[in-house]
Every structure is written in C-alpha cells, then in structure tokens.
C-alpha cells in the first residue's frame, strides 16, 4: 500500500533474494511480521475498548475502576514493541530523508546499511537488557504496584520479544543488502 510517499531505502527493503537461506529467512520474517501486526492491531482496538468502557463505567454508572488503565497500558506496550519489526521491514521508522535526496544512490545504499548495522547493535543491547528485566521479573515474582497487580513479566516479555524481533529484522536487512551487493557483481 502506498500513500504517495517514497521512503528512503524502501526499494532496498523490498529487493529480497528469491532463493536460498536468506530468502527463506526473509519470507519467514515477513510471514511472522504480518501475523504479529494483526495481533497488535487487535491489541490497540482492545485498549481503546477497555478505556472507553472504563470512562462509561466511571462517569455513567458511577462505578469505580482500577484495572482498565493498566490493562490498556500493557496492551499498548505490547503493540508498540511487537510491531517494531514490521515497521522496520517497511522502513517506517523516523529517518533523515534530506540525506537520501542529495546522496548518489550507491552512497545512499551504504548509508542505509550502516544505519541498519548501528541500529542492530543498539537493538541487540536493548533486547539483552529487556531479557534481563524479564528474567528478574519472573524470578522475583514482580508485579505492578496497583491493586490489580498484574505480573511484570507480561510487558517485559513483550518488550524483550519485540526488541529481539527488531534486531532480527535489522540483521536480515543487513544480510539482504550484502546478498544484493554480491548479486550486482
């Protein structure tokens, strides 16, 4: 689907090899991203319904609520982190388009792969730290401080999984870049 915007690097993101292990990984990742995107869409709708129900319950029925805000935050945290790999696969994250318009195409391709490699390193570190938070939450039985007190492993698990998927997507895009460069020779 196009909205009339050509994002820098989008053509490179779509130029996937047709055969081989890299192609199989790219197809698997695309399949997984699509399914996760559907779940994230449903989570956002669920969060909106939970908050709307909370408002109606509090102001119309005069019944206090204590779990709806936290539930919607958990749903939104999950949707945000879990959809990150799909957004990256579409090159939908914020980028500096001004550079793409002034650089020659070959230099711009290398700018993109360098940004992907640096982003991969950052996301790998963030993922590792998220997995350590998840481990601590599980081992210590951590919960939120509300009266509902859902376990913290739920949002930490979505954060760790989501960041791991973003790192995997960035690694895949970097490998695809080098596979494409090899194919151009």
C-alpha atoms as an extended CHARMM CRD file, in Angstrom:
* protein
*
       185  EXT
         1         1  UNK       CA              0.0000000000        0.0000000000        0.0000000000  PROA      1               0.0000000000
         2         2  UNK       CA              1.4390000000        3.3670000000       -0.9470000000  PROA      2               0.0000000000
         3         3  UNK       CA              0.4480000000        6.7160000000        0.4700000000  PROA      3               0.0000000000
         4         4  UNK       CA              2.2910000000        8.7240000000       -2.1700000000  PROA      4               0.0000000000
         5         5  UNK       CA              5.4610000000        8.8540000000       -0.0860000000  PROA      5               0.0000000000
         6         6  UNK       CA              8.6330000000        7.1770000000       -1.2190000000  PROA      6               0.0000000000
         7         7  UNK       CA             10.6210000000        6.4390000000        1.8810000000  PROA      7               0.0000000000
         8         8  UNK       CA             14.3940000000        6.3760000000        1.5950000000  PROA      8               0.0000000000
         9         9  UNK       CA             15.6180000000        2.8230000000        1.3890000000  PROA      9               0.0000000000
        10        10  UNK       CA             12.1680000000        1.3800000000        0.7580000000  PROA      10              0.0000000000
        11        11  UNK       CA             13.1980000000       -0.0320000000       -2.6320000000  PROA      11              0.0000000000
        12        12  UNK       CA             16.1360000000       -1.7660000000       -0.9620000000  PROA      12              0.0000000000
        13        13  UNK       CA             13.8350000000       -3.1270000000        1.7250000000  PROA      13              0.0000000000
        14        14  UNK       CA             11.6680000000       -4.7700000000       -0.9190000000  PROA      14              0.0000000000
        15        15  UNK       CA             14.5320000000       -6.1490000000       -3.0670000000  PROA      15              0.0000000000
        16        16  UNK       CA             14.7390000000       -9.5880000000       -1.4980000000  PROA      16              0.0000000000
        17        17  UNK       CA             16.5680000000      -12.5730000000       -2.9460000000  PROA      17              0.0000000000
        18        18  UNK       CA             14.2880000000      -15.1970000000       -4.4930000000  PROA      18              0.0000000000
        19        19  UNK       CA             16.1490000000      -18.3800000000       -3.4720000000  PROA      19              0.0000000000
        20        20  UNK       CA             18.4360000000      -19.5950000000       -0.7100000000  PROA      20              0.0000000000
        21        21  UNK       CA             18.5950000000      -19.3810000000        3.0460000000  PROA      21              0.0000000000
        22        22  UNK       CA             18.3790000000      -15.5780000000        3.1200000000  PROA      22              0.0000000000
        23        23  UNK       CA             15.2100000000      -15.6780000000        1.0160000000  PROA      23              0.0000000000
        24        24  UNK       CA             13.6950000000      -18.3280000000        3.3040000000  PROA      24              0.0000000000
        25        25  UNK       CA             14.5060000000      -16.2260000000        6.3690000000  PROA      25              0.0000000000
        26        26  UNK       CA             13.0620000000      -13.1200000000        4.7060000000  PROA      26              0.0000000000
        27        27  UNK       CA              9.8330000000      -14.9490000000        3.8400000000  PROA      27              0.0000000000
        28        28  UNK       CA              9.5610000000      -16.3820000000        7.3610000000  PROA      28              0.0000000000
        29        29  UNK       CA             10.1570000000      -12.9790000000        8.9280000000  PROA      29              0.0000000000
        30        30  UNK       CA              7.6040000000      -11.3270000000        6.6240000000  PROA      30              0.0000000000
        31        31  UNK       CA              5.0510000000      -14.0310000000        7.4890000000  PROA      31              0.0000000000
        32        32  UNK       CA              5.6970000000      -13.5810000000       11.2220000000  PROA      32              0.0000000000
        33        33  UNK       CA              5.5760000000       -9.7770000000       10.9660000000  PROA      33              0.0000000000
        34        34  UNK       CA              2.1870000000       -9.8880000000        9.2320000000  PROA      34              0.0000000000
        35        35  UNK       CA              0.6830000000      -12.1260000000       11.9420000000  PROA      35              0.0000000000
        36        36  UNK       CA              2.1170000000      -10.0130000000       14.7360000000  PROA      36              0.0000000000
        37        37  UNK       CA              0.8200000000       -6.8530000000       13.0510000000  PROA      37              0.0000000000
        38        38  UNK       CA             -2.7020000000       -8.3040000000       13.1070000000  PROA      38              0.0000000000
        39        39  UNK       CA             -2.3750000000       -9.1330000000       16.8150000000  PROA      39              0.0000000000
        40        40  UNK       CA             -1.0440000000       -5.6070000000       17.5080000000  PROA      40              0.0000000000
        41        41  UNK       CA             -3.9670000000       -4.0850000000       15.6410000000  PROA      41              0.0000000000
        42        42  UNK       CA             -6.3610000000       -6.1130000000       17.7710000000  PROA      42              0.0000000000
        43        43  UNK       CA             -4.4790000000       -5.0370000000       20.9250000000  PROA      43              0.0000000000
        44        44  UNK       CA             -4.8780000000       -1.3600000000       20.0270000000  PROA      44              0.0000000000
        45        45  UNK       CA             -8.6060000000       -1.8500000000       19.4000000000  PROA      45              0.0000000000
        46        46  UNK       CA             -8.8950000000       -3.7540000000       22.6890000000  PROA      46              0.0000000000
        47        47  UNK       CA             -7.0970000000       -0.9410000000       24.5440000000  PROA      47              0.0000000000
        48        48  UNK       CA             -9.4790000000        1.6030000000       23.0470000000  PROA      48              0.0000000000
        49        49  UNK       CA            -12.4890000000       -0.5040000000       24.0430000000  PROA      49              0.0000000000
        50        50  UNK       CA            -11.1480000000       -1.0220000000       27.5710000000  PROA      50              0.0000000000
        51        51  UNK       CA            -10.5880000000        2.7140000000       28.0500000000  PROA      51              0.0000000000
        52        52  UNK       CA            -13.9590000000        3.6140000000       26.5600000000  PROA      52              0.0000000000
        53        53  UNK       CA            -15.6360000000        1.0810000000       28.8260000000  PROA      53              0.0000000000
        54        54  UNK       CA            -13.7420000000        2.4910000000       31.7860000000  PROA      54              0.0000000000
        55        55  UNK       CA            -14.9600000000        6.0120000000       31.0840000000  PROA      55              0.0000000000
        56        56  UNK       CA            -18.5450000000        4.8370000000       30.6460000000  PROA      56              0.0000000000
        57        57  UNK       CA            -18.3810000000        2.7710000000       33.8270000000  PROA      57              0.0000000000
        58        58  UNK       CA            -16.9340000000        5.6040000000       35.9110000000  PROA      58              0.0000000000
        59        59  UNK       CA            -18.9670000000        8.5390000000       34.6510000000  PROA      59              0.0000000000
        60        60  UNK       CA            -22.2420000000        6.9990000000       33.5530000000  PROA      60              0.0000000000
        61        61  UNK       CA            -22.6750000000        4.1370000000       36.0040000000  PROA      61              0.0000000000
        62        62  UNK       CA            -20.6460000000        5.7930000000       38.8020000000  PROA      62              0.0000000000
        63        63  UNK       CA            -18.6990000000        2.5810000000       39.4020000000  PROA      63              0.0000000000
        64        64  UNK       CA            -15.0040000000        2.9970000000       40.2530000000  PROA      64              0.0000000000
        65        65  UNK       CA            -12.4610000000        1.1620000000       38.1320000000  PROA      65              0.0000000000
        66        66  UNK       CA             -8.9100000000        0.1640000000       38.9220000000  PROA      66              0.0000000000
        67        67  UNK       CA             -7.6420000000       -2.2370000000       36.2910000000  PROA      67              0.0000000000
        68        68  UNK       CA             -8.5920000000       -0.6570000000       32.9520000000  PROA      68              0.0000000000
        69        69  UNK       CA             -5.8100000000        1.9280000000       32.7230000000  PROA      69              0.0000000000
        70        70  UNK       CA             -3.1350000000       -0.6390000000       33.4940000000  PROA      70              0.0000000000
        71        71  UNK       CA             -4.6150000000       -3.1910000000       31.1000000000  PROA      71              0.0000000000
        72        72  UNK       CA             -4.6710000000       -0.6510000000       28.2850000000  PROA      72              0.0000000000
        73        73  UNK       CA             -1.0650000000        0.3620000000       29.0120000000  PROA      73              0.0000000000
        74        74  UNK       CA              0.0250000000       -3.2830000000       28.8280000000  PROA      74              0.0000000000
        75        75  UNK       CA             -1.8480000000       -3.7190000000       25.5420000000  PROA      75              0.0000000000
        76        76  UNK       CA             -0.2500000000       -0.5760000000       24.0950000000  PROA      76              0.0000000000
        77        77  UNK       CA              3.2410000000       -1.5400000000       25.2860000000  PROA      77              0.0000000000
        78        78  UNK       CA              2.8010000000       -4.9080000000       23.6230000000  PROA      78              0.0000000000
        79        79  UNK       CA              1.5020000000       -3.3820000000       20.3940000000  PROA      79              0.0000000000
        80        80  UNK       CA              4.3160000000       -0.8410000000       20.2940000000  PROA      80              0.0000000000
        81        81  UNK       CA              7.2070000000       -3.2220000000       20.8450000000  PROA      81              0.0000000000
        82        82  UNK       CA              5.8230000000       -6.2070000000       18.9740000000  PROA      82              0.0000000000
        83        83  UNK       CA              5.0520000000       -4.1930000000       15.8240000000  PROA      83              0.0000000000
        84        84  UNK       CA              8.5490000000       -2.6890000000       15.6510000000  PROA      84              0.0000000000
        85        85  UNK       CA              9.9630000000       -5.3760000000       13.3350000000  PROA      85              0.0000000000
        86        86  UNK       CA              7.1220000000       -4.8920000000       10.8410000000  PROA      86              0.0000000000
        87        87  UNK       CA              7.6170000000       -1.1350000000       10.8840000000  PROA      87              0.0000000000
        88        88  UNK       CA             11.3560000000       -1.6410000000       10.3150000000  PROA      88              0.0000000000
        89        89  UNK       CA             10.6710000000       -4.0460000000        7.4360000000  PROA      89              0.0000000000
        90        90  UNK       CA              8.7260000000       -1.2320000000        5.7650000000  PROA      90              0.0000000000
        91        91  UNK       CA             11.3670000000        1.3470000000        6.6940000000  PROA      91              0.0000000000
        92        92  UNK       CA              8.6290000000        3.1780000000        8.5400000000  PROA      92              0.0000000000
        93        93  UNK       CA             10.7440000000        4.4280000000       11.4320000000  PROA      93              0.0000000000
        94        94  UNK       CA             11.7910000000        8.0550000000       11.5090000000  PROA      94              0.0000000000
        95        95  UNK       CA             14.7170000000        8.7120000000        9.1900000000  PROA      95              0.0000000000
        96        96  UNK       CA             16.5640000000       11.6300000000        7.7110000000  PROA      96              0.0000000000
        97        97  UNK       CA             15.1650000000       11.9080000000        4.1900000000  PROA      97              0.0000000000
        98        98  UNK       CA             17.1990000000       15.0210000000        3.3570000000  PROA      98              0.0000000000
        99        99  UNK       CA             20.3880000000       12.9720000000        3.0830000000  PROA      99              0.0000000000
       100       100  UNK       CA             18.7820000000       10.4580000000        0.7240000000  PROA      100             0.0000000000
       101       101  UNK       CA             17.8210000000       13.1940000000       -1.7090000000  PROA      101             0.0000000000
       102       102  UNK       CA             21.3510000000       14.5980000000       -2.0300000000  PROA      102             0.0000000000
       103       103  UNK       CA             23.4520000000       11.4390000000       -1.9360000000  PROA      103             0.0000000000
       104       104  UNK       CA             24.1910000000        9.3300000000       -5.0090000000  PROA      104             0.0000000000
       105       105  UNK       CA             22.1760000000        6.0530000000       -4.9470000000  PROA      105             0.0000000000
       106       106  UNK       CA             25.2250000000        3.8450000000       -4.2370000000  PROA      106             0.0000000000
       107       107  UNK       CA             26.3640000000        6.0320000000       -1.3200000000  PROA      107             0.0000000000
       108       108  UNK       CA             22.7980000000        6.1710000000       -0.0170000000  PROA      108             0.0000000000
       109       109  UNK       CA             22.6050000000        2.3540000000       -0.0370000000  PROA      109             0.0000000000
       110       110  UNK       CA             25.7210000000        2.2440000000        2.1240000000  PROA      110             0.0000000000
       111       111  UNK       CA             24.3040000000        4.9300000000        4.4240000000  PROA      111             0.0000000000
       112       112  UNK       CA             21.2370000000        2.7510000000        4.9100000000  PROA      112             0.0000000000
       113       113  UNK       CA             23.2380000000       -0.4100000000        5.6270000000  PROA      113             0.0000000000
       114       114  UNK       CA             25.4560000000        1.4810000000        8.0830000000  PROA      114             0.0000000000
       115       115  UNK       CA             22.3730000000        2.8390000000        9.8620000000  PROA      115             0.0000000000
       116       116  UNK       CA             20.9070000000       -0.6800000000        9.9310000000  PROA      116             0.0000000000
       117       117  UNK       CA             24.1150000000       -2.1130000000       11.3910000000  PROA      117             0.0000000000
       118       118  UNK       CA             24.3360000000        0.5550000000       14.1040000000  PROA      118             0.0000000000
       119       119  UNK       CA             20.6290000000        0.1800000000       14.8580000000  PROA      119             0.0000000000
       120       120  UNK       CA             21.1170000000       -3.6090000000       15.0610000000  PROA      120             0.0000000000
       121       121  UNK       CA             23.8270000000       -3.1420000000       17.6920000000  PROA      121             0.0000000000
       122       122  UNK       CA             21.6300000000       -0.7830000000       19.7260000000  PROA      122             0.0000000000
       123       123  UNK       CA             18.5490000000       -3.0280000000       19.4510000000  PROA      123             0.0000000000
       124       124  UNK       CA             20.6050000000       -6.0900000000       20.3760000000  PROA      124             0.0000000000
       125       125  UNK       CA             21.8090000000       -4.3290000000       23.5350000000  PROA      125             0.0000000000
       126       126  UNK       CA             18.2710000000       -3.1060000000       24.3210000000  PROA      126             0.0000000000
       127       127  UNK       CA             16.9630000000       -6.6250000000       23.7390000000  PROA      127             0.0000000000
       128       128  UNK       CA             19.5600000000       -8.1490000000       26.0550000000  PROA      128             0.0000000000
       129       129  UNK       CA             18.6710000000       -5.6660000000       28.8170000000  PROA      129             0.0000000000
       130       130  UNK       CA             14.9810000000       -6.3940000000       28.2670000000  PROA      130             0.0000000000
       131       131  UNK       CA             15.5750000000      -10.1340000000       28.6310000000  PROA      131             0.0000000000
       132       132  UNK       CA             17.4190000000       -9.4810000000       31.9180000000  PROA      132             0.0000000000
       133       133  UNK       CA             14.4400000000       -7.4170000000       33.1680000000  PROA      133             0.0000000000
       134       134  UNK       CA             12.1150000000      -10.2470000000       32.1690000000  PROA      134             0.0000000000
       135       135  UNK       CA             14.2650000000      -12.7810000000       33.9960000000  PROA      135             0.0000000000
       136       136  UNK       CA             14.2850000000      -10.6630000000       37.1580000000  PROA      136             0.0000000000
       137       137  UNK       CA             10.5150000000      -10.1580000000       36.9770000000  PROA      137             0.0000000000
       138       138  UNK       CA              9.9210000000      -13.9000000000       36.6710000000  PROA      138             0.0000000000
       139       139  UNK       CA             12.4350000000      -14.9590000000       39.3430000000  PROA      139             0.0000000000
       140       140  UNK       CA             11.3560000000      -12.2990000000       41.8430000000  PROA      140             0.0000000000
       141       141  UNK       CA              7.6350000000      -12.5660000000       41.0400000000  PROA      141             0.0000000000
       142       142  UNK       CA              7.4510000000       -8.8240000000       40.4030000000  PROA      142             0.0000000000
       143       143  UNK       CA              4.0620000000       -7.1830000000       39.9030000000  PROA      143             0.0000000000
       144       144  UNK       CA              2.9010000000       -3.6420000000       39.3620000000  PROA      144             0.0000000000
       145       145  UNK       CA              2.1090000000       -1.5340000000       42.4180000000  PROA      145             0.0000000000
       146       146  UNK       CA             -1.6140000000       -1.2270000000       41.6580000000  PROA      146             0.0000000000
       147       147  UNK       CA             -4.3790000000       -3.0730000000       43.4670000000  PROA      147             0.0000000000
       148       148  UNK       CA             -4.8290000000       -5.2620000000       40.3760000000  PROA      148             0.0000000000
       149       149  UNK       CA             -1.0740000000       -6.0600000000       40.3830000000  PROA      149             0.0000000000
       150       150  UNK       CA             -0.5580000000       -7.8990000000       37.0920000000  PROA      150             0.0000000000
       151       151  UNK       CA              2.8310000000       -9.6270000000       36.7850000000  PROA      151             0.0000000000
       152       152  UNK       CA              5.5610000000       -7.5130000000       35.2080000000  PROA      152             0.0000000000
       153       153  UNK       CA              6.7640000000      -10.4250000000       33.0990000000  PROA      153             0.0000000000
       154       154  UNK       CA              3.8860000000       -9.6900000000       30.7060000000  PROA      154             0.0000000000
       155       155  UNK       CA              5.0410000000       -6.2420000000       29.4980000000  PROA      155             0.0000000000
       156       156  UNK       CA              8.7350000000       -7.1410000000       29.9150000000  PROA      156             0.0000000000
       157       157  UNK       CA              8.2150000000      -10.2780000000       27.8460000000  PROA      157             0.0000000000
       158       158  UNK       CA              6.5790000000       -8.3100000000       25.0430000000  PROA      158             0.0000000000
       159       159  UNK       CA              9.3350000000       -5.7090000000       25.2120000000  PROA      159             0.0000000000
       160       160  UNK       CA             12.1070000000       -8.3310000000       25.0790000000  PROA      160             0.0000000000
       161       161  UNK       CA             10.4490000000      -10.3100000000       22.2900000000  PROA      161             0.0000000000
       162       162  UNK       CA              9.6440000000       -7.1860000000       20.2780000000  PROA      162             0.0000000000
       163       163  UNK       CA             13.1640000000       -5.7990000000       20.5120000000  PROA      163             0.0000000000
       164       164  UNK       CA             14.6160000000       -9.1920000000       19.5980000000  PROA      164             0.0000000000
       165       165  UNK       CA             12.4120000000       -9.2160000000       16.5040000000  PROA      165             0.0000000000
       166       166  UNK       CA             13.5260000000       -5.6880000000       15.5560000000  PROA      166             0.0000000000
       167       167  UNK       CA             17.1670000000       -6.7610000000       15.9470000000  PROA      167             0.0000000000
       168       168  UNK       CA             16.4900000000       -9.8460000000       13.8070000000  PROA      168             0.0000000000
       169       169  UNK       CA             14.7950000000       -7.6870000000       11.1540000000  PROA      169             0.0000000000
       170       170  UNK       CA             17.7530000000       -5.2870000000       11.0910000000  PROA      170             0.0000000000
       171       171  UNK       CA             20.2020000000       -8.1800000000       10.8170000000  PROA      171             0.0000000000
       172       172  UNK       CA             18.1560000000       -9.6530000000        7.9830000000  PROA      172             0.0000000000
       173       173  UNK       CA             18.0790000000       -6.3180000000        6.1490000000  PROA      173             0.0000000000
       174       174  UNK       CA             21.8600000000       -6.0130000000        6.5250000000  PROA      174             0.0000000000
       175       175  UNK       CA             22.4040000000       -9.5480000000        5.2040000000  PROA      175             0.0000000000
       176       176  UNK       CA             19.9950000000       -8.8660000000        2.3120000000  PROA      176             0.0000000000
       177       177  UNK       CA             21.9990000000       -5.7480000000        1.4570000000  PROA      177             0.0000000000
       178       178  UNK       CA             25.2240000000       -7.7290000000        1.1770000000  PROA      178             0.0000000000
       179       179  UNK       CA             23.4710000000      -10.5110000000       -0.7620000000  PROA      179             0.0000000000
       180       180  UNK       CA             22.1700000000       -7.8760000000       -3.1920000000  PROA      180             0.0000000000
       181       181  UNK       CA             25.6470000000       -6.3290000000       -3.4930000000  PROA      181             0.0000000000
       182       182  UNK       CA             27.0470000000       -9.7720000000       -4.2850000000  PROA      182             0.0000000000
       183       183  UNK       CA             24.3370000000      -10.2240000000       -6.9280000000  PROA      183             0.0000000000
       184       184  UNK       CA             25.2450000000       -6.9150000000       -8.5650000000  PROA      184             0.0000000000
       185       185  UNK       CA             28.8220000000       -8.0450000000       -9.1910000000  PROA      185             0.0000000000
